[in-house]
Amino acid sequence: MIIDDNKKGYIHGISSDLKNEAHHIKRLLETKLWLQIVIGLVLGLAVGLAFGPDFNLVSHDMAATITDWLALPGNIFLQGLKMIMIPLVFSSIILGIVSNNSDFLKKMGGQLIVYFLFTTTVAISIGLILTTLISPGSFVDVGSSGIDTASIATTSSVSSRTVPEMIAGVVPSNPFAAMSSGEMLGIVIFSIITGLGLLSVTGDKFTATTNILKSVQEVSMRIVKWIMHLAPLAVFGLIAQVTSKIGISAFMGLGAYVLTVILGLFVLYLFYLLLIGIFSKIKVKNFMSYVRDAQLLAFSTSSSAAVMPLSLKTAEEKLKVRPSIAGFVIPIGATINMDGTALYQSVAAVFLAQVYGIELSLFAMLIIVVTTVAASVGAPSVPGVGIVVLAGILTSVGIPAAGIGLILGVDRILDMCRTSINVTGDLTACSFFNARAAKMLKEN
């Protein structure tokens, strides 16, 4: 069933309003916001190292106090992004759905799930293969690693959920409870169902509901504008705080692990470029240039949801993706398309197995794949969530979850890297399905 002409008149401006509200972000980038972020990153590393255990310019307690205050703008930045994430996701998904016809959604919806599951499985496989070949765990002595089990006490609750329970839990019994607790997958499912229900509504009720959602989306984008001004200070403070706690020695001791994750993410990036080269009309070189700003912001914030406004703008204006497709794929992808996170989790699981001398059978590897896919689909798109979900994956194959303390120190840096790949994967999916949609319309 195609959307009637009365509805078309009201949804015509949905994406244009979003692009207008995102224009400020573009101006910020044009005024060298990206350069300010890079400068903040470099200065944060320098300050963090100066206050860290390697130089000891001040006492440990004094360094912790100073860096806590330096990280205050960053924490406000992240809290603001989390605050606005739910209304932006809710409105964007519904408006993306009502901008399409139901037949198209039926075809694209099923293909989108298959696509996300396929790319996530590819990412996990890359991680497992590279970690098995490189064997970074052989470079670490667990006896002298100084694992801090207290720092991961909050992760124990994740392991109590089985894969079937995680799958069944994607449908929220109380959508308002899901919103209050930040369960993004439940919010996405509720938004999709609401959007499909709105397609069956006609007349003034459809118009009124659509206008309200457009207003919510516009207000959300305005708040994002304000938050974006804090980005350079946020990056400076957060990096300074993390680096002061880690020091150079921690990076050196886990160098093989860090390099394995980064190498895996690079291979996954090449896989995305291959998909673009085969299925999209966009030149690979141009795609790399177009997504650069979104990648940089993702690297700085470690949150796919935080980059969503810029991802939408990049998809529509640079990649020339249909607004209805971008508004549908980007919010969903930011929640369930966590390929970079899935790759990292598979590398971490095998790495810790190697550290503890645990031989993983082929069946154990399969369990890691299945568990990681399920966990990645249900993971919120906020900083640090990967380390929490990892505890459940480790428990499922008998690896001590206490080993997370070994990799916790370098997780922030890797979180930044894998989030950049997560966002790249969302934009790749947009280009892929934009090409699919063009083909479908041509055939019809």
ZAGUBA-505552 format. One line per 10 residues: number of its first residue (from 1); their letters; for each residue x, y, z of C-alpha. Coordinates in Angstrom, 2 decimals, m for minus. Layout:
residues N
NUM = a = X:Y:Z  ...
end
This chain:
residues 444
1 = miiddnkkgy = 0.00:0.00:0.00  1.39:3.40:m1.01  1.09:6.38:1.32  m1.86:8.56:0.22  m1.41:12.04:m1.23  m2.73:13.71:1.93  0.10:12.13:3.95  2.73:12.95:1.36  2.08:16.65:1.75  2.94:16.49:5.44
11 = ihgissdlkn = 5.96:14.20:5.32  7.60:15.99:2.40  9.53:18.32:4.71  10.64:15.76:7.28  14.18:15.26:6.04  14.60:18.85:4.87  13.85:20.09:8.40  16.45:17.70:9.77  19.02:18.89:7.24  18.30:22.51:8.11
21 = eahhikrlle = 18.77:21.83:11.81  21.99:19.90:11.09  23.40:22.82:9.08  24.92:24.30:12.22  26.98:21.14:12.72  28.30:21.52:9.19  29.28:25.12:9.91  31.09:23.99:13.04  33.07:21.48:11.01  33.81:24.09:8.37
31 = tklwlqivig = 35.17:26.37:11.10  37.68:23.67:11.93  35.80:21.94:14.75  37.56:18.76:13.68  40.93:20.51:14.12  39.90:21.72:17.56  38.98:18.14:18.47  42.34:16.83:17.25  44.16:19.55:19.21  42.11:18.66:22.29
41 = lvlglavgla = 43.03:15.01:21.79  46.77:15.74:21.56  46.75:18.14:24.51  44.72:15.65:26.54  47.31:12.94:25.91  50.13:15.29:26.90  48.44:16.45:30.11  47.39:12.91:30.98  50.92:11.58:30.59  52.29:14.47:32.66
51 = fgpdfnlvsh = 49.93:13.62:35.51  50.30:9.87:35.02  52.51:7.32:36.80  55.36:7.71:34.31  56.22:11.36:35.13  54.60:11.87:38.56  54.54:15.67:38.38  51.97:15.64:41.18  50.79:13.08:43.70  48.37:10.35:42.64
61 = dmaatitdwl = 45.48:11.82:44.64  46.13:15.32:43.31  46.31:13.99:39.72  42.99:12.19:40.17  41.34:15.35:41.51  42.68:17.56:38.71  41.76:15.15:35.90  38.29:14.61:37.39  37.66:18.34:37.04  39.22:18.40:33.56
71 = alpgniflqg = 36.84:15.60:32.54  33.78:17.51:33.80  32.96:19.11:30.39  33.36:15.70:28.78  30.99:14.05:31.24  28.44:16.82:30.70  28.91:16.36:26.95  28.25:12.62:27.14  25.31:13.01:29.53  23.76:15.58:27.19
81 = lkmimiplvf = 24.10:13.22:24.25  22.50:10.39:26.21  19.71:12.75:27.27  18.71:13.64:23.72  19.43:10.23:22.16  16.03:8.64:22.92  13.73:11.35:21.50  15.95:11.67:18.42  15.95:7.91:17.76  12.21:7.60:18.42
91 = ssiilgivsn = 11.21:10.44:16.10  13.72:9.63:13.33  12.70:5.98:13.01  8.97:6.70:12.90  9.38:9.55:10.41  11.62:7.34:8.29  8.94:4.64:8.23  6.05:6.93:7.30  8.14:8.32:4.44  8.12:4.89:2.76
101 = nsdflkkmgg = 5.38:2.65:1.46  4.58:m0.57:3.30  5.67:m2.94:0.50  9.08:m1.31:0.38  9.42:m1.55:4.16  8.54:m5.26:4.15  11.26:m5.97:1.61  13.89:m3.65:3.05  13.20:m4.48:6.69  13.95:m8.18:6.25
111 = qlivyflftt = 16.98:m7.50:4.08  18.29:m4.98:6.63  18.27:m7.55:9.43  19.99:m10.14:7.22  22.57:m7.56:6.16  23.37:m6.55:9.76  23.65:m10.18:10.89  25.93:m10.95:7.93  28.31:m8.03:8.47  28.42:m8.68:12.24
121 = tvaisiglil = 29.32:m12.32:11.61  32.04:m11.24:9.17  33.44:m8.84:11.78  33.53:m11.52:14.48  35.18:m13.99:12.11  37.89:m11.46:11.26  38.56:m10.98:14.96  38.73:m14.70:15.72  41.04:m15.45:12.79  43.48:m12.61:13.49
131 = ttlispgsfv = 43.68:m13.31:17.22  44.30:m17.00:16.58  47.06:m16.22:14.08  48.79:m13.43:16.04  48.22:m14.92:19.51  48.60:m11.65:21.45  47.88:m13.43:24.74  51.30:m15.08:24.59  52.91:m11.66:25.18  51.23:m11.16:28.57
141 = dvgssgidta = 52.09:m12.77:31.91  48.83:m13.02:33.85  50.75:m13.48:37.10  52.19:m9.96:36.87  49.29:m8.29:35.11  47.74:m6.80:38.24  44.15:m7.62:37.36  41.73:m5.48:39.33  38.60:m7.52:39.92  36.91:m4.75:41.91
151 = siattssvss = 36.78:m2.49:38.86  34.50:m4.89:37.00  32.02:m5.75:39.71  29.25:m4.04:37.78  29.53:m6.50:34.89  28.43:m9.62:36.75  24.74:m9.11:36.04  25.27:m9.40:32.28  26.40:m13.01:32.51  23.08:m14.14:34.05
161 = rtvpemiagv = 21.24:m13.59:30.76  21.21:m16.42:28.24  21.09:m15.86:24.48  17.38:m16.90:24.21  16.56:m14.49:27.03  18.40:m11.66:25.27  16.54:m12.40:22.02  13.14:m12.56:23.76  13.93:m9.35:25.62  14.12:m7.23:22.47
171 = vpsnpfaams = 10.35:m6.64:22.60  9.76:m4.25:25.50  6.89:m5.17:27.81  6.95:m1.55:29.02  8.34:0.90:26.44  8.43:3.72:28.98  10.54:1.59:31.31  12.85:0.87:28.36  13.18:4.61:27.77  13.91:5.36:31.42
181 = sgemlgivif = 16.56:2.63:31.63  18.12:3.43:28.24  17.43:0.03:26.63  17.93:1.25:23.09  16.99:m1.97:21.29  13.63:m2.02:23.02  13.11:1.62:22.07  13.96:0.84:18.43  11.49:m2.08:18.35  8.76:0.08:19.92
191 = siitglglls = 9.51:2.90:17.44  9.25:0.54:14.46  5.93:m0.89:15.67  4.61:2.63:16.33  5.71:3.78:12.87  3.99:0.84:11.19  0.86:1.53:13.20  0.94:5.19:12.17  0.86:4.13:8.51  m2.68:2.83:9.04
201 = vtgdkftatt = m3.88:6.15:10.46  m5.36:8.68:8.04  m6.51:12.28:8.00  m6.00:14.83:10.75  m4.72:12.28:13.28  m1.87:11.29:10.98  m1.07:14.95:10.32  m1.09:15.92:14.00  1.08:12.98:15.06  3.56:13.56:12.25
211 = nilksvqevs = 3.84:17.27:13.09  4.52:16.45:16.74  7.28:14.02:15.76  8.80:16.58:13.40  8.84:19.08:16.25  10.51:16.55:18.57  13.14:15.86:15.93  13.75:19.57:15.34  14.11:20.33:19.07  16.47:17.37:19.47
221 = mrivkwimhl = 18.67:18.69:16.68  18.77:22.15:18.25  19.99:20.66:21.53  22.63:18.70:19.63  23.86:22.03:18.21  24.47:23.37:21.69  26.17:20.19:22.88  28.53:20.13:19.89  30.25:23.30:21.12  31.62:21.30:24.08
231 = aplavfglia = 33.25:18.63:21.87  36.89:19.93:21.93  36.86:20.49:25.72  35.15:17.14:26.21  37.80:15.27:24.23  40.63:17.08:26.05  39.31:16.29:29.51  38.26:12.69:28.91  41.53:11.74:27.24  43.56:13.47:29.97
241 = qvtskigisa = 41.67:11.55:32.65  42.08:8.17:30.96  45.74:8.66:30.06  46.67:9.78:33.58  45.37:6.47:34.92  46.92:4.26:32.23  50.43:5.54:31.66  52.82:4.46:28.93  53.72:1.11:30.50  50.16:m0.22:30.28
251 = fmglgayvlt = 50.06:0.56:26.57  53.39:m1.20:26.03  52.38:m4.33:27.96  49.17:m4.74:25.96  50.64:m3.58:22.66  50.05:m6.85:20.80  46.40:m6.93:21.91  45.81:m3.30:20.94  47.47:m3.79:17.54  45.38:m6.92:16.90
261 = vilglfvlyl = 42.13:m5.04:17.53  43.21:m2.10:15.37  44.37:m4.40:12.56  41.02:m6.22:12.69  39.13:m2.94:12.52  41.21:m1.90:9.51  40.44:m5.19:7.72  36.74:m4.64:8.48  37.02:m1.13:7.03  38.47:m2.61:3.85
271 = fyllligifs = 35.51:m5.00:3.75  33.14:m2.01:3.87  35.04:m0.35:1.02  34.68:m3.58:m0.96  30.90:m3.49:m0.45  30.84:0.14:m1.59  32.92:m0.67:m4.66  30.69:m3.59:m5.68  27.17:m2.46:m4.80  27.24:1.35:m4.75
281 = kikvknfmsy = 27.72:3.86:m7.53  29.85:6.01:m5.24  33.58:5.87:m5.87  35.49:4.33:m2.98  37.82:7.32:m2.77  34.86:9.70:m2.53  33.17:7.55:0.11  36.30:7.67:2.26  36.31:11.47:1.99  32.59:11.87:2.65
291 = vrdaqllafs = 32.50:9.85:5.88  35.66:11.37:7.38  33.91:13.96:9.56  31.50:11.40:11.01  34.39:9.04:11.72  36.31:11.75:13.54  33.34:12.73:15.69  32.71:9.04:16.46  36.35:8.64:17.46  36.07:11.65:19.76
301 = tsssaavmpl = 32.78:10.74:21.48  32.86:6.90:21.45  29.11:6.95:20.81  27.34:5.99:17.59  24.20:7.69:18.86  26.08:10.95:19.40  27.14:10.98:15.75  23.67:10.14:14.45  22.71:13.71:13.42  25.93:14.09:11.45
311 = slktaeeklk = 25.56:10.57:10.03  22.08:11.46:8.76  23.41:14.64:7.17  26.37:12.82:5.62  24.14:10.09:4.19  21.63:12.49:2.67  23.85:15.32:1.42  27.15:13.61:0.56  26.25:10.00:m0.13  22.96:11.06:m1.79
321 = vrpsiagfvi = 20.93:8.50:0.13  17.16:8.93:0.06  16.06:10.77:3.24  13.49:8.07:4.00  16.19:5.37:3.85  18.72:7.38:5.89  16.08:8.17:8.52  15.26:4.47:8.78  18.71:2.84:8.54  20.88:5.24:10.57
331 = pigatinmdg = 18.93:5.16:13.88  18.49:1.38:13.69  22.11:0.87:12.65  23.34:3.02:15.56  21.62:0.56:17.89  22.04:m2.91:16.38  24.81:m2.61:13.77  27.84:m2.80:16.09  30.37:m4.54:13.86  33.41:m2.80:15.35
341 = talyqsvaav = 32.26:m3.65:18.87  31.58:m7.27:17.89  35.07:m7.61:16.39  36.66:m6.17:19.53  34.69:m8.55:21.76  35.77:m11.61:19.78  39.42:m10.49:19.92  39.19:m9.80:23.66  37.59:m13.18:24.38  40.26:m15.18:22.53
351 = flaqvygiel = 43.04:m12.94:23.89  41.99:m13.57:27.51  41.64:m17.29:26.78  45.25:m17.25:25.56  46.37:m15.30:28.64  44.80:m17.88:30.96  46.00:m20.81:28.83  42.45:m21.94:27.96  42.13:m23.93:24.73  39.02:m22.89:22.81
361 = slfamliivv = 37.39:m25.65:20.80  35.59:m25.07:17.51  32.30:m25.33:19.41  33.50:m22.67:21.88  34.37:m20.43:18.94  30.85:m20.95:17.58  29.40:m20.01:20.96  31.47:m16.82:20.91  30.09:m15.97:17.47  26.44:m16.57:18.43
371 = ttvaasvgap = 26.73:m14.85:21.82  28.58:m11.87:20.40  26.02:m11.38:17.61  23.16:m11.44:20.13  24.98:m9.18:22.58  26.04:m6.70:19.90  22.47:m6.39:18.62  21.23:m5.54:22.11  24.07:m3.23:23.14  23.34:0.47:23.70
381 = svpgvgivvl = 25.28:2.84:21.45  26.98:4.69:24.31  30.62:4.83:25.45  32.07:1.84:27.32  29.18:m0.58:26.81  31.40:m3.10:24.99  33.40:m3.88:28.12  30.17:m4.60:30.03  28.74:m6.94:27.41  32.10:m8.73:27.17
391 = agiltsvgip = 31.64:m10.21:30.66  28.66:m12.28:29.51  30.54:m13.50:26.44  33.51:m14.61:28.54  31.31:m16.48:31.00  29.54:m18.33:28.18  32.81:m20.08:27.19  34.34:m20.48:30.65  36.87:m17.63:30.55  37.30:m15.81:33.90
401 = aagiglilgv = 35.49:m12.48:33.67  38.08:m11.06:36.07  40.41:m10.89:33.08  38.52:m7.80:31.93  40.59:m5.89:34.50  43.64:m6.59:32.35  42.24:m4.82:29.28  40.19:m2.17:31.06  43.05:0.33:30.99  43.25:0.49:27.19
411 = drildmcrts = 39.54:0.06:26.52  38.80:3.78:26.12  41.26:4.12:23.24  39.91:0.98:21.54  36.34:2.14:22.19  37.09:5.28:20.17  38.48:3.22:17.29  35.67:0.67:17.15  32.99:3.38:17.33  34.47:4.98:14.20
421 = invtgdltac = 34.06:1.65:12.43  30.51:1.24:13.78  29.54:4.58:12.23  31.30:3.69:8.97  29.27:0.48:8.90  26.01:2.42:9.29  26.90:4.73:6.39  27.95:1.74:4.30  24.55:0.14:4.99  22.84:3.36:3.89
431 = sffnaraakm = 24.68:3.37:0.57  24.03:m0.34:0.07  20.26:m0.07:0.63  20.01:3.14:m1.33  21.38:1.20:m4.31  18.96:m1.66:m3.56  16.04:0.76:m3.42  17.00:2.31:m6.74  17.09:m1.15:m8.28  13.70:m2.08:m6.80
441 = lken = 12.07:1.09:m8.09  13.57:0.55:m11.52  12.23:m3.01:m11.66  8.75:m1.82:m10.63
end
